[in-house]
Amino acid sequence: MFTMICLFTISIPVVNNLTAKGVENHLKSLPLPPDTELAASVSRADKLTGNGNGMQYFGAILLRSELTLDELETFYSQYRRTEWECNVVSQKEPGLDFLDYYDELRFSQYEDVPGNFYIVYSWGDGGEPFVTWDLRGH
């Protein structure tokens, strides 16, 4: 019984990290618009923004593109099923400023590289009991 409890406890962050990685991989699997290249990608399962308790699953891809923000928004809107998916923002520095609680999540590949950069990001959903029992969400 002790072994099962230990294995369950260890599996919680692993499952949540894999859930966030799935959000990242989904974004990477989407076709790229013309004149656009994938520069990097990241994912994180943690408490990243907002108040209260709860796990959040975040995935993002960094794009270098000759398209405008509006053109990229239009392109990725066809893949958006909810307001939490395939959001596009302009990227001016390596860090992700809109994440309240995780300053270390950044695109190191972005530094000192010329071009127009954009982030396409999504928030994912996790399942019970992994959402509730991960201490990172509290």
C-alpha positions as CSV (number, residue, x, y, z in Angstrom):
1,M,0.0,0.0,0.0
2,F,2.8,2.4,0.9
3,T,4.4,1.7,-2.5
4,M,1.2,2.5,-4.3
5,I,0.8,5.8,-2.5
6,C,4.4,6.7,-3.3
7,L,4.0,5.9,-7.0
8,F,0.8,7.9,-7.2
9,T,2.4,10.9,-5.5
10,I,5.4,10.7,-7.9
11,S,3.1,10.3,-10.9
12,I,1.1,13.5,-10.3
13,P,3.6,16.1,-11.5
14,V,4.7,13.7,-14.3
15,V,1.1,13.4,-15.6
16,N,0.6,17.2,-15.4
17,N,3.8,17.9,-17.2
18,L,2.8,15.5,-20.0
19,T,-0.6,17.3,-20.2
20,A,1.2,20.6,-20.7
21,K,3.5,19.0,-23.2
22,G,0.5,17.9,-25.1
23,V,-0.8,21.5,-25.4
24,E,2.6,22.4,-26.8
25,N,2.7,19.5,-29.2
26,H,-0.8,20.3,-30.5
27,L,0.4,23.8,-31.3
28,K,3.5,22.5,-33.1
29,S,1.3,20.1,-35.1
30,L,-0.7,23.0,-36.6
31,P,0.3,24.1,-40.1
32,L,2.4,27.2,-40.3
33,P,1.2,30.2,-42.3
34,P,3.2,31.4,-45.3
35,D,6.4,33.3,-44.7
36,T,6.5,31.9,-41.1
37,E,8.9,29.6,-39.3
38,L,8.8,27.9,-36.0
39,A,11.6,29.3,-33.8
40,A,11.0,27.5,-30.5
41,S,8.3,26.0,-28.2
42,V,7.7,25.7,-24.5
43,S,5.2,24.2,-22.0
44,R,4.6,24.4,-18.3
45,A,2.2,22.9,-15.8
46,D,2.0,25.1,-12.7
47,K,0.1,28.0,-11.2
48,L,1.0,30.6,-13.8
49,T,-1.6,33.4,-13.4
50,G,-4.6,34.5,-11.5
51,N,-5.8,34.0,-7.9
52,G,-6.7,31.0,-5.9
53,N,-5.7,27.3,-6.2
54,G,-5.5,25.3,-9.4
55,M,-3.2,23.8,-11.9
56,Q,-2.8,25.5,-15.3
57,Y,-1.5,23.8,-18.4
58,F,0.3,26.2,-20.8
59,G,1.9,25.6,-24.2
60,A,3.3,28.1,-26.7
61,I,5.2,28.3,-29.9
62,L,7.5,31.2,-30.9
63,L,7.2,32.2,-34.6
64,R,9.3,34.4,-36.8
65,S,7.1,35.7,-39.5
66,E,6.8,38.3,-42.2
67,L,3.0,38.5,-41.6
68,T,1.3,41.0,-39.4
69,L,-0.3,40.2,-36.0
70,D,-3.7,40.6,-37.6
71,E,-2.8,38.2,-40.4
72,L,-1.6,35.6,-37.9
73,E,-4.7,36.0,-35.7
74,T,-6.9,35.4,-38.8
75,F,-4.9,32.3,-39.8
76,Y,-4.9,30.7,-36.3
77,S,-8.5,31.6,-35.6
78,Q,-9.6,28.7,-37.7
79,Y,-8.0,26.3,-35.2
80,R,-9.5,28.1,-32.1
81,R,-12.3,26.0,-30.5
82,T,-12.4,28.1,-27.3
83,E,-11.2,31.5,-26.2
84,W,-8.2,29.8,-24.5
85,E,-6.7,28.3,-27.6
86,C,-4.4,29.6,-30.4
87,N,-4.1,33.1,-29.1
88,V,-1.5,35.2,-30.9
89,V,0.5,38.0,-29.4
90,S,3.6,40.0,-30.5
91,Q,6.8,39.0,-28.7
92,K,9.3,41.8,-28.0
93,E,11.5,40.1,-25.4
94,P,12.5,36.6,-24.3
95,G,10.1,36.5,-21.3
96,L,6.4,35.9,-21.2
97,D,5.1,39.0,-19.5
98,F,1.5,37.9,-19.2
99,L,2.3,35.0,-16.9
100,D,2.0,36.3,-13.3
101,Y,3.9,33.6,-11.4
102,Y,6.5,32.1,-13.6
103,D,9.2,34.5,-14.8
104,E,11.6,31.8,-15.8
105,L,9.5,30.6,-18.7
106,R,11.2,32.3,-21.7
107,F,12.4,31.8,-25.2
108,S,16.2,31.9,-25.1
109,Q,16.3,31.4,-28.9
110,Y,14.8,34.8,-29.3
111,E,17.7,36.8,-28.0
112,D,19.8,38.7,-30.5
113,V,18.0,37.4,-33.5
114,P,16.5,39.9,-36.0
115,G,12.9,39.5,-37.2
116,N,9.3,39.8,-36.2
117,F,8.4,37.4,-33.5
118,Y,5.0,36.3,-32.3
119,I,3.7,33.8,-29.7
120,V,0.8,31.4,-30.4
121,Y,-0.3,30.0,-27.0
122,S,-3.0,27.8,-25.6
123,W,-4.2,26.8,-22.1
124,G,-5.1,23.2,-21.7
125,D,-7.2,21.1,-19.3
126,G,-6.1,18.4,-16.9
127,G,-8.0,15.6,-15.3
128,E,-8.8,14.6,-11.7
129,P,-7.1,13.8,-9.4
130,F,-4.0,15.3,-10.9
131,V,-5.4,18.8,-11.1
132,T,-6.2,18.9,-7.4
133,W,-3.3,16.9,-5.9
134,D,-0.3,18.7,-7.5
135,L,1.2,21.0,-4.9
136,R,2.4,23.4,-7.7
137,G,-1.2,24.5,-8.1
138,H,-1.6,25.8,-4.6
